[in-house]
Amino acid sequence: MKRIILMVLRLILRVPYYMFGIWWSGRRKNYDQEKAYAFVKKVTKAANHAGRVTIKSYGLENIPKENGFIFFPNHQGLFDVLVFLESCPVPFAFVIKKEASQVILLKQVISALRSIVIDREDIRQSLEVINQVAEEVKKGRNFLIFAEGTRSKMGNALLPFKGGTFKSAVKAKCPIVPCALINSFKPFDENSIERVTVKLIYLPPIRYEEYSSMKTPEIADMVKAKIESAIAQYENK
């Protein structure tokens, strides 16, 4: 909470402009994904800088050159999406649980990026989201999905990955990009405004041909193992 207050105070004169810009990006009739993403990215960089958070990215060359893929990172907290927004050079949308979709500013970002809210208690709606993501990925959109389903609350340790979260990738037959977040829980979960560095490692994509014969729980275990290995490698760098 302290860091969020710091972000707001240090950007107080620009907050109205940023809020209106994000809102307008999601509401304008002639929606432009590139422009909307660029503006949200600009605001994110300013907020992270104001909040004394440094983002270090590794493996940017592993992001597929062609659009139509899904990032699958571990999930540490609300700051996770901000890490990707500052780091990722290509536009993406994300799937977010209903409970977090009404958070101020995040709600406007969801609209601006045409992201999707999922109600995990509604099986029918969840299936519709899986199909919707698959169809949009087939059309060339990129998505971010948290395979744990909820934040781990265990620092850099991971919860089991849910096989069902990979169904959209299987249906879309798209590349899966495992991503490792390190210390992304610190900016918002720790009651501090000390400088903090968050790391994001983009791992080599897993092509459909590599996982097509696997069941989704097997895919989940494989992706989780790759992320855990990356965290062990980069955590103390």
Salt bridges, closest charged atoms under 4 A:
ASP80 OD2 - HIS75 ND1 2.67
GLU99 OE2 - ARG120 NH2 3.63
ASP119 OD2 - LYS98 NZ 3.87
GLU128 OE2 - ARG124 NE 3.85
GLU135 OE2 - LYS138 NZ 3.37
GLU136 OE1 - ARG141 NH1 2.42
ASP189 OD1 - ARG151 NH1 3.11
GLU228 OE2 - LYS224 NZ 2.78
